[in-house]
Amino acid sequence: MPSGRGRWWGFEGGLTPQFIDVAQGFSLTMNLPYVHSFAPKYFEVFAMSKTLDARFPLVRALITWGWIAWMVLGLSHFASAQELRLAVSPMSPYVIPEGEQGIELDIIRGALPPGTKIKFVYLPFSRMIASFTDGTVDAMSPVTESAALPGAFFSTVHVTYQNVAISLKSRGLKIGSIADLGKLRIVAFQKANLYLGKDFAAMARANSKYDELSSLENMIKMMYSGRVDVIVLDIAIYKDLKSKIKDVDVSQQEAFAELFPINEYKVAFKSRETAAAFNDGLAKLKSSGKYAAILHHYIP
């Protein structure tokens, strides 16, 4: 006589109703579309198999194990779907690829639901938007809604940048407005013309000596070697990178022109549900004091 466990799972005579009920419920709970959409047709085939004569046990065994194989495929799909591919641009102290740390990475990791598998994809700013648009990644950061990403669901503000115009004090440049940058040799971070407002974008278009670089360290070296007049980037990034430069003399005193308001950045997600879960987690991260602790760790 078959065991009770064998009768329940149906390995010895086909799938039992109890197993079918559990399988249907599991497929719904785990949101396995391939499993659940196939289930009704499979159950019809299984019902037909119930009428098979005992002389054809192989047919019934194939049907039984076919369902199990389908469940395994569904689980594999679920597991792969749980990996969040998130594009970020290396910019210490916000994004530090070595050890996958930094202000942004720590905040993102802390705000997403526990157990979320994150694959950080390190890209220059110039490639992040294209990678998000073509589906290479599921999310990107930092970004503002002015980027007009198709199909994006934006988080609440998770990080702020204070971009400034920096020049060598010895040059004596008088920079009191964005218009004053119009005739100077300017190098800014990639996509600065998108993020720093309409006046800056207009200046960038009209200034033939304006450029954008992916290497922020090279920007700093260019300023100290006299190849450009002004560089534009976040002040925390500037101070962090400057402290690490050894092959160029960066001892001259600099002048900072605060021409831009604080830039508030968000994460863009392709999933509305993931964006909502991130926002909930971010609110808890801030209220718990952990958000402030992350900032203080990298910017004492």
Secondary structure, DSSP 8 states (H G I E B T S, - for coil): ---HHHHHHTTTTS--HHHHHHHHHHHHHTT-HHHHHHHHHHHHHHHHHTTS-TT-HHHHHHHHHHHHHHHHHHHHHHHHHTEEEEEE--BTTTBBTTTTBSHHHHHHHHHS-TT-EEEEEE--HHHHHHHHHTTS-SEEEEE-GGG--TT-EE-S--EEE-EEEEEEGGG-----SGGGGTTS-EEEETTHHHHS-HHHHHHHHH-TTEEEES-HHHHHHHHHTTS-SEEEEEHHHHHHHHTT--SS---S-EEEE--S--EEEEEEES-HHHHHHHHHHHHHHHHTTHHHHHHHHH--
